[in-house]
Amino acid sequence: MFNRLRRVVKAFPLLVVIIFAILAARTLIFQPGYFNMHDDLQMMRQLEMEKCFIDTQIPCRWVPDMGFGYGFPLFNFYPPLPYLAGEVFRILGFSFVTTVKLNFALSIILSGVTMYLFSRKFFGRFGGVVSAIFYIWAPYHAVDVYVRGAMNESWALVWFPLIFLYSYKLVTEKEEKLRTNLICLTLSYFALFISHNLMVLIFTPFFLVWIMIHLSMEGKWRRVYHLIISGLWAVGLAAFFTLPAIAENKYTHVREQLQGYFDFTAHFVSLKQLLFSRFWGYGGSIWGPNDGMSFQIGYVLWVASLLVGIFIIFRVIREIKEIGDIGVKIKRNRLLLVTCYLLLVGWFAAFMTHTRSIFVYKLIPVLGYVQFPWRFLTITIFAFSFVAGLLPSLFHSKKSLLNLAYAPFRMVFTSLLILLLVIVSWNYFKPEHGRMGRLTDSEKFSGAAWELQQGGGIIDYLPLTVEMAPVSARMEPVEFIDATGEFSNIVEGTNWIKFNSNASEATIRINVFDFPGWKVFVDGQEVDKFIPKNDKLGRMWFNLAAGEHSIYAKFENTSIRRFSNLLSIFSWTLLLLSAVLQFNSWKKSRM
């Protein structure tokens, strides 16, 4: 009975976190219908991922319905993890409408759980609950889900805490836990790799400094070797996606994503928007301070960070008076050091959203790929939420800032702070107009709604062979250009098409965008394809001799895709073997 009660007590804080997460996702979970969002392609992407699975195109790279039906190398470049998770809901029988909503809700819940696990390691269960709730209810979290519909960025928030947690444990814990922590860190970074490309870019520098802090404190520089192995292993696990995405983006119009509206200089945020404005809207990001969406950090988050900062300053002053050599004290006080670091990270990330930081972007041109500097708010809410976990400790002992040692006062203070955060953010965590609109799968995947999704995001990864993006859906899958004849038995899959033709000598056009990997076979023999200058849509053409023929075109793997797939298979095999060895080792220790 006592052991059961103890398990319940241990699980209670996590249950509280999950309840607060469910409240933040309440409309997603409990209201029927669908909601408006900026990136209204979530159902389409889920549909395309499912078609790939059914057609055994694994990993999914080419999607057949986007690009107005001319096809699109979407998942060769767009991170697939949220849509892989979505397939679990689909297998369980949920509609596409419900799947997308539950997928968003799951990202909110998991982000709270992972922040709890991370913060608990430093601040205990109570501090872990505070950090997790702050992370869940940060206003920018609502922007990601309910305004932007940024599925991938919302999922990226899940992995930040786990990466910091398991890298810390990998450096500090004993040898017997080394393999477990290495595997967990590897999987966490792998998940970030296939959740959001740009989050990897902006998160990694802060992560590297985090590692250096703990390596220098522990003096375990040999653990650098294990950290490098973990990083390379994560790259290997994600290689099927990451390597082709890097190597083959030169075959797309990706650079056009850095021009015009997507030029990062057009999307800096003002100090008023960050700290003082309570404006909330469902519009877009535009040039100047009159954006239709909110970029506030949130009063409660940044004020809480200032409270922690003031506490640290007073603590440092006191230590200087008592000890004199504050440098030694700070190096020994890990909690003080990591809190200081993440406090600085949070404010620096906030600075990176402001126009004053433009010199940093010019010094590091690759940051231009971020497109929207306000994406750095993901780092800000991660850092400030962690720092908030220190708040209960301000009243922990007689040496605290306010000289109050009463646990009830500590509980009341932090509970009121959490309540204030939830109250001021409550109306942010709901769709526009506060309700879902009626929508079914069939309605979303037909008529004008279907055409809008087919053309959505068409410039994102448009093949470089396409000089002019189409403006309407294709009419026929294949056409005769300079001859008459007939086609029969036309069948299309996600990344292939086959048909029979009977005609005189002819030129045939397959109305699919050409891209590295597409091959055309006539009667089992590969033939040359070409794109004439007058075809601005970059489709596949080939010449055909007179008579009856069987034609088969398929999007096959290039050399980099084959290598990446094999590297991932090898990496996952190693992971499975390591997991088995670790399980056997754990089993023996329990005997």
C-alpha positions in Angstrom: 0.0 0.0 0.0 2.8 2.4 0.9 4.7 1.7 -2.3 1.5 2.3 -4.3 0.8 5.6 -2.5 4.4 6.7 -3.2 4.1 5.9 -6.9 0.9 8.0 -7.0 2.6 10.9 -5.2 5.5 10.8 -7.7 3.2 10.7 -10.7 0.9 13.5 -9.4 3.1 16.4 -10.7 3.2 14.9 -14.1 -0.5 14.5 -14.1 -0.9 18.1 -13.2 1.2 19.1 -16.2 -0.9 16.9 -18.5 -4.1 18.4 -17.2 -2.8 22.0 -17.9 -1.7 20.8 -21.3 -5.1 19.4 -22.1 -6.7 22.7 -21.0 -4.4 24.5 -23.5 -5.5 22.0 -26.2 -9.1 21.9 -25.1 -10.7 23.1 -28.4 -8.5 20.7 -30.4 -9.5 17.7 -28.4 -13.1 18.4 -27.5 -14.6 20.6 -30.2 -15.7 19.1 -33.5 -14.8 20.8 -36.8 -11.7 22.5 -38.0 -10.1 25.9 -37.6 -8.4 28.5 -39.9 -4.6 28.7 -39.8 -1.9 30.3 -41.9 -0.4 27.0 -43.0 -3.6 25.3 -44.1 -1.8 22.4 -45.7 -1.7 20.1 -42.7 -4.5 17.8 -43.9 -3.1 17.7 -47.4 0.4 16.7 -46.2 -1.1 14.0 -44.0 -3.1 12.7 -46.9 0.1 12.6 -49.1 2.0 10.8 -46.4 -0.7 8.2 -46.1 -0.8 7.7 -49.9 3.0 7.1 -49.7 2.6 4.4 -47.1 -0.2 2.7 -49.0 1.9 2.8 -52.1 5.0 1.6 -50.2 7.0 4.7 -51.1 9.1 4.6 -47.9 10.6 7.0 -47.1 8.1 9.3 -48.8 9.7 11.9 -51.0 7.4 12.6 -54.0 3.8 13.6 -53.4 1.4 13.3 -56.4 -1.3 15.8 -55.7 0.5 18.9 -54.9 2.0 21.3 -57.5 -1.5 21.4 -59.0 -1.3 17.6 -59.7 2.1 17.8 -61.4 3.8 16.3 -58.4 6.2 17.7 -55.9 9.3 16.5 -54.0 7.7 17.7 -50.8 9.1 15.2 -48.2 12.5 15.2 -49.8 12.8 18.6 -48.1 9.9 19.0 -45.7 10.5 17.2 -42.3 8.2 14.3 -42.0 8.0 13.5 -38.2 4.7 15.1 -37.4 3.0 13.4 -40.3 4.5 10.0 -39.3 3.0 10.6 -35.9 -0.3 11.5 -37.5 -0.4 8.1 -39.2 -0.8 6.5 -35.8 -4.1 8.5 -35.4 -5.1 7.5 -38.9 -4.4 3.8 -38.2 -6.6 4.2 -35.1 -9.5 5.2 -37.4 -9.6 9.0 -36.9 -10.5 11.3 -39.7 -8.0 13.6 -41.3 -9.7 16.6 -39.6 -9.4 15.0 -36.2 -5.9 13.7 -36.9 -4.5 17.1 -37.5 -6.1 18.5 -34.4 -5.0 15.6 -32.2 -1.5 16.0 -33.7 -1.3 19.6 -32.6 -2.7 18.7 -29.2 -0.1 15.9 -28.8 2.7 18.3 -29.5 1.4 20.6 -26.7 1.1 17.8 -24.2 4.5 16.3 -25.0 6.2 19.7 -24.8 4.9 20.1 -21.3 6.0 16.5 -20.3 9.5 17.0 -21.7 10.0 20.4 -20.0 8.8 18.9 -16.7 11.4 16.1 -17.0 14.2 18.6 -17.9 13.4 21.2 -15.2 12.7 18.6 -12.5 16.3 17.5 -12.8 17.4 20.9 -11.5 14.5 22.3 -9.5 12.7 19.3 -8.2 9.1 18.3 -9.0 7.5 21.5 -7.9 9.9 23.6 -10.0 9.4 21.1 -12.9 5.7 21.7 -12.8 6.1 25.5 -12.9 8.5 25.3 -15.9 6.3 22.9 -17.8 3.1 25.0 -17.4 5.0 28.2 -18.3 6.2 26.4 -21.5 2.8 25.1 -22.4 1.0 28.5 -21.8 3.6 30.8 -23.4 1.8 33.1 -25.9 4.1 32.2 -28.7 3.1 28.5 -28.3 -0.5 29.5 -29.0 0.8 31.5 -32.1 2.4 28.4 -33.4 -0.7 26.2 -33.0 -3.8 28.3 -33.3 -2.6 31.2 -35.5 0.2 29.9 -37.8 -0.7 26.2 -37.8 3.0 25.6 -37.7 2.9 21.8 -37.0 6.6 21.2 -37.4 7.7 24.1 -35.2 5.2 23.0 -32.6 6.8 19.6 -32.6 10.3 21.0 -32.5 9.4 22.5 -29.1 9.0 19.0 -27.7 12.7 18.1 -28.3 14.5 21.1 -26.9 14.1 20.0 -23.3 15.1 16.4 -24.0 18.2 17.3 -25.8 19.4 19.6 -22.9 18.4 16.9 -20.4 20.1 13.9 -21.9 23.3 15.8 -22.9 23.5 17.0 -19.3 23.0 13.4 -18.0 25.5 12.0 -20.6 28.2 14.4 -19.3 27.5 14.1 -15.5 26.1 10.6 -14.8 28.1 7.5 -14.1 29.4 5.0 -16.7 26.7 2.5 -16.1 24.1 5.0 -17.5 26.3 6.1 -20.3 24.7 3.9 -23.0 21.1 4.8 -22.0 21.8 8.5 -22.0 23.7 8.3 -25.3 20.8 6.5 -27.0 18.2 9.0 -25.6 20.2 12.0 -26.7 20.7 10.5 -30.1 17.0 9.8 -30.5 16.1 13.3 -29.2 18.3 15.1 -31.7 17.2 12.7 -34.5 13.6 13.8 -33.7 14.5 17.5 -34.0 16.3 16.8 -37.3 13.1 15.4 -38.8 10.8 17.9 -37.1 12.1 21.3 -38.3 15.3 22.1 -40.3 15.5 25.7 -39.2 15.0 24.9 -35.5 18.2 22.8 -35.8 20.0 25.8 -37.2 19.0 28.2 -34.5 19.0 25.8 -31.5 22.4 24.0 -32.0 24.7 27.0 -31.1 22.9 27.4 -27.7 23.1 23.6 -27.2 26.9 23.5 -27.9 27.5 26.2 -25.2 25.3 24.2 -22.8 27.5 21.2 -23.4 30.7 23.2 -22.8 29.4 24.5 -19.5 28.9 21.0 -18.1 32.1 19.5 -19.6 34.1 22.3 -18.0 32.4 21.9 -14.6 32.8 18.1 -14.6 36.2 18.0 -16.2 35.0 14.9 -18.1 36.5 15.9 -21.4 36.5 12.2 -22.5 32.7 12.5 -22.8 33.3 14.7 -25.8 33.9 11.5 -27.7 30.5 10.2 -26.7 28.8 13.5 -27.5 30.3 13.4 -31.0 29.2 9.8 -31.4 25.7 10.8 -30.4 25.6 13.7 -32.9 26.9 11.6 -35.8 24.5 8.8 -34.8 21.6 11.2 -34.9 22.7 12.4 -38.3 22.8 8.8 -39.4 19.4 8.0 -38.2 18.0 11.0 -40.0 20.2 10.7 -43.0 17.4 9.4 -45.2 15.9 12.9 -45.0 18.7 15.3 -43.9 21.4 14.5 -46.5 19.1 14.6 -49.6 17.5 17.8 -48.3 20.9 19.4 -48.1 22.4 18.0 -51.2 19.4 18.4 -53.6 17.9 21.7 -52.6 20.1 23.2 -55.4 17.7 21.6 -57.8 14.8 23.7 -56.5 13.8 27.3 -56.3 14.6 27.3 -52.6 16.5 30.6 -52.8 13.3 32.4 -53.8 12.1 31.7 -50.2 14.7 34.3 -49.1 13.4 37.1 -51.4 10.4 39.5 -51.3 8.0 38.7 -48.6 10.4 36.0 -47.2 13.4 38.4 -46.8 14.2 38.3 -43.1 14.7 42.1 -42.9 11.0 42.6 -43.4 10.0 40.6 -40.2 11.8 42.1 -37.3 9.8 42.8 -34.2 9.6 46.0 -32.1 10.3 46.3 -28.4 6.7 47.2 -27.8 5.5 44.0 -29.6 7.9 41.9 -27.6 7.3 43.2 -24.1 4.4 45.6 -23.8 1.7 44.9 -26.4 -1.2 42.6 -25.5 -2.5 42.7 -29.0 -3.7 39.3 -30.3 -4.7 38.6 -33.9 -4.9 35.9 -36.5 -3.4 37.9 -39.4 0.0 37.7 -40.9 3.5 39.1 -40.4 4.1 42.2 -42.5 6.7 45.0 -42.8 6.6 47.4 -39.9 5.0 47.2 -36.4 1.4 46.7 -37.6 1.5 42.9 -37.9 -1.8 41.0 -37.8 -0.4 38.5 -35.3 1.2 38.7 -31.9 4.9 38.4 -31.0 4.7 39.0 -27.3 6.9 37.1 -25.0 4.2 37.4 -22.4 4.2 39.6 -19.3 4.4 36.7 -16.9 7.3 35.0 -18.6 9.6 38.0 -19.0 8.7 39.5 -15.6 9.4 36.1 -14.0 12.7 36.0 -15.7 13.5 39.4 -14.3 12.6 38.2 -10.8 15.0 35.3 -11.2 17.6 37.7 -12.5 17.2 40.0 -9.5 17.5 37.0 -7.2 20.7 35.9 -8.9 22.2 39.4 -8.6 21.5 39.6 -4.9 22.8 36.1 -4.5 26.0 36.9 -6.3 26.5 40.1 -4.2 26.0 38.1 -1.0 28.5 35.5 -2.1 31.0 38.1 -2.9 30.7 39.6 0.6 30.9 36.1 2.2 33.6 34.4 0.0 35.3 37.0 -2.1 36.2 34.7 -5.0 32.8 34.6 -6.7 34.2 32.9 -9.8 35.0 29.7 -7.8 31.6 29.7 -6.2 29.7 30.1 -9.5 31.7 27.3 -11.1 30.7 25.0 -8.2 27.1 26.1 -8.1 25.7 24.4 -11.1 22.1 25.5 -10.5 23.2 29.1 -10.4 25.3 28.7 -13.6 22.7 27.0 -15.7 20.0 29.4 -14.6 22.3 32.4 -15.5 23.0 30.8 -18.9 19.5 30.1 -19.9 18.4 33.6 -18.6 21.0 35.1 -21.0 19.9 32.7 -23.8 16.3 33.8 -23.4 17.1 37.5 -23.6 19.6 37.1 -26.4 17.1 35.1 -28.5 14.6 37.9 -27.8 17.3 40.4 -29.1 17.6 38.3 -32.3 14.0 39.1 -33.1 14.7 42.9 -33.0 16.1 45.0 -35.8 19.1 45.9 -33.7 20.4 42.3 -34.3 20.7 42.7 -38.0 24.5 42.9 -37.8 24.4 39.3 -36.5 22.5 38.1 -39.6 25.0 39.9 -41.8 27.9 38.3 -40.0 26.3 34.8 -40.3 24.5 34.9 -43.7 23.0 31.4 -43.3 20.7 32.9 -40.6 18.8 34.5 -43.6 17.2 31.1 -44.1 15.3 31.6 -40.8 13.1 34.0 -42.9 11.3 35.3 -39.9 13.5 36.5 -37.0 10.6 36.1 -34.6 11.2 32.3 -34.9 13.8 32.9 -32.2 10.9 33.3 -29.7 10.9 29.4 -29.6 14.3 29.7 -27.8 13.1 32.5 -25.6 10.0 30.7 -24.3 12.1 27.5 -23.8 14.8 29.4 -21.8 12.4 31.6 -19.8 10.1 28.6 -19.0 13.1 26.7 -17.6 14.2 29.7 -15.6 10.7 30.0 -14.1 11.3 26.7 -12.4 13.6 28.5 -9.9 10.8 30.7 -8.6 9.6 28.2 -5.9 13.2 28.2 -4.6 13.2 31.9 -3.9 11.2 31.0 -0.7 13.0 27.8 0.1 15.2 28.8 3.0 16.0 31.5 5.5 18.8 32.6 3.2 16.4 33.2 0.4 15.8 36.6 -1.2 12.7 37.5 0.8 13.9 35.6 4.0 10.7 33.5 3.9 10.9 29.8 4.7 7.3 28.8 4.7 6.3 26.1 2.3 2.6 27.3 2.2 3.7 30.8 1.1 5.9 29.3 -1.6 3.0 27.2 -2.8 0.6 30.1 -2.8 3.0 32.4 -4.6 3.8 30.1 -7.4 0.2 28.9 -7.7 -1.0 32.4 -8.1 1.7 33.1 -10.7 0.6 30.0 -12.7 -3.0 31.0 -12.4 -2.1 34.5 -13.6 -0.3 33.1 -16.6 -3.2 30.8 -17.5 -5.8 33.6 -17.1 -3.9 36.1 -19.3 -3.1 33.5 -21.9 -6.5 31.6 -21.8 -8.0 33.4 -24.8 -4.9 32.9 -26.9 -5.3 29.1 -26.9 -8.3 28.9 -29.1 -9.0 29.2 -32.8 -10.1 32.4 -34.5 -13.6 33.5 -33.3 -13.2 31.0 -30.4 -14.8 28.1 -32.3 -14.2 25.4 -34.9 -15.9 25.6 -38.3 -17.8 22.6 -39.6 -15.7 20.6 -42.0 -15.4 17.0 -43.2 -12.6 15.2 -45.0 -14.6 14.9 -48.1 -15.3 18.7 -48.1 -11.6 19.5 -47.6 -10.5 17.1 -50.3 -12.9 18.2 -53.1 -13.9 21.3 -55.1 -12.3 24.7 -54.5 -10.8 23.6 -51.2 -8.9 20.8 -52.9 -7.6 23.1 -55.7 -6.3 25.6 -53.1 -4.4 22.8 -51.3 -3.0 21.5 -54.6 -1.5 24.9 -55.3 -0.5 25.8 -51.7 3.2 26.3 -51.1 3.9 25.6 -54.7 7.1 27.8 -54.8 8.6 26.2 -51.7 10.4 23.3 -53.4 9.4 23.8 -57.0 11.9 22.0 -59.3 14.4 24.3 -60.9 13.4 23.0 -64.3 10.0 24.7 -63.8 10.4 28.3 -65.0 6.8 29.3 -64.4 4.6 27.7 -61.7 1.2 26.5 -63.0 -1.9 28.4 -61.9 -4.4 25.6 -62.4 -4.7 21.9 -62.1 -3.4 19.6 -64.9 -6.0 18.2 -67.2 -4.5 14.9 -68.4 -1.6 12.7 -67.0 -0.1 12.1 -70.5 -0.5 13.7 -74.0 0.6 13.1 -77.6 2.3 16.2 -78.9 2.8 15.8 -82.6 0.9 12.6 -83.5 -2.5 11.0 -83.1 -3.1 7.8 -81.2 -4.5 6.4 -78.1 -3.5 5.7 -74.5 -4.9 2.8 -72.5 -4.6 1.3 -69.0 -3.3 4.6 -67.4 -2.5 3.9 -63.8 -0.7 6.3 -61.4 0.8 5.8 -58.0 2.5 8.3 -55.7 5.8 8.2 -57.5 5.1 6.3 -60.7 2.8 6.2 -63.8 2.3 3.4 -66.3 0.3 3.2 -69.5 0.1 1.7 -72.9 0.2 3.7 -76.2 -0.6 2.9 -79.8 0.4 5.5 -82.3 2.6 6.4 -85.2 6.1 7.8 -84.3 5.3 10.4 -81.7 6.6 12.7 -78.9 4.8 12.1 -75.6 4.6 14.4 -72.7 4.1 13.1 -69.2 2.5 15.9 -67.2 4.7 15.5 -64.1 7.4 17.9 -63.1 10.8 16.6 -64.0 13.3 16.3 -61.1 16.4 14.2 -60.5 15.4 10.6 -60.0 12.6 10.5 -62.6 13.2 7.8 -65.3 11.1 6.7 -68.3 11.1 3.1 -69.6 9.6 2.0 -72.9 9.0 -1.8 -73.1 11.4 -2.2 -70.1 14.2 -0.1 -71.6 15.1 3.3 -70.3 14.8 6.1 -72.8 16.1 9.7 -72.8 13.7 12.3 -71.7 14.0 16.1 -72.3 12.4 19.4 -71.7 12.0 21.7 -74.7 12.6 25.4 -74.2 8.9 26.2 -74.8 7.8 24.1 -71.9 7.9 26.5 -69.0 6.3 23.9 -66.7 9.4 21.6 -66.9 7.5 18.4 -67.7 8.9 15.1 -69.0 9.0 14.6 -72.8 10.3 11.6 -74.7 10.2 10.3 -78.3 8.4 7.1 -79.1 8.6 4.8 -82.2 5.5 3.8 -84.0 3.5 0.8 -82.7 2.1 -0.5 -79.4 4.3 0.2 -76.4 4.2 -0.2 -72.6 5.5 2.9 -70.8 6.5 3.1 -67.2 7.9 6.2 -65.5 9.2 6.2 -61.9 10.8 8.5 -59.4 13.8 6.5 -58.3 16.5 7.2 -55.8 19.5 9.2 -56.8 22.9 8.1 -55.5 22.7 10.5 -52.5 19.3 9.1 -51.6 20.4 5.5 -51.9 23.5 6.3 -49.7 21.3 8.1 -47.2 18.8 5.3 -47.0 21.5 2.7 -46.4 23.2 4.9 -43.8 19.9 5.2 -41.9 19.3 1.5 -42.1 22.8 0.9 -40.7 22.3 3.5 -38.0 18.9 2.1 -36.9 20.3 -1.5 -36.9 23.1 -0.3 -34.5 20.5 1.4 -32.4 18.3 -1.7 -32.1 21.4 -3.8 -31.2 22.4 -1.2 -28.6 18.9 -1.1 -27.1 18.9 -4.9 -26.9 22.2 -5.0 -25.1 21.1 -2.2 -22.7 17.9 -4.1 -21.9 19.8 -7.3 -21.2 22.2 -5.4 -19.0 19.3 -3.9 -17.1 17.6 -7.3 -16.8 20.7 -8.8 -15.3 21.1 -6.0 -12.8 17.5 -6.6 -11.6 18.1 -10.3 -11.0 
